[in-house]
Amino acid sequence: MNKIQHPSNNDVLGAPAGWDQGELPCSALPITRAKFGDMEAVVSYWRPSQEELAVLNAGGSVELAILGRTMPPVMLSVDQQ
């Protein structure tokens, strides 16, 4: 998946403090700071490559990996832009 710039983006996240770029590179991520009801959220937008689209269309699935030992509350959805 390729991160993309979305019209709603209003901030950028960088690598966490102390991140070892040599071990695992972490580039800037355009984000939208938003609210879902009273809950604050950080939204990023991703577009699958043609190869990934082919896998998805053939029945493949989307994988969400969180680095660390727990899974924070997350949400996956589709955006029309």
Residue, then its C-alpha position, 0 to 999 in steps of 0.5 A: m500500500n502506498k500512503i497518499q496525500h488526502p485533501s483533508n490532511n492537516d498534519v504530518l507524523g514523523a518517526p517516534a522519538g528515539w526511533d532507529q532508522g537504521e533498523l527499520p526506516c520510518s518516513a513522514l506520514p501525512i495525516t488528518r486529525a479528526k474527531f469521531g463523536d467525542m473521540e480524537a482520531v488520527v487518519s491516514y490514507w493509503r492506496p493499493s498498488q495494481e499488484e495489490l489490487a489484483v490480489l484483493n480482487a482474487g480474494g486476498s485480504v488486507e493485513l494490519a500490523i501494529l508494532g509492539r505487544t498490543m493492538p490499540p483501537v483501530m478502524l479500517s474503511v474505504d474512502q471514495q477520494 
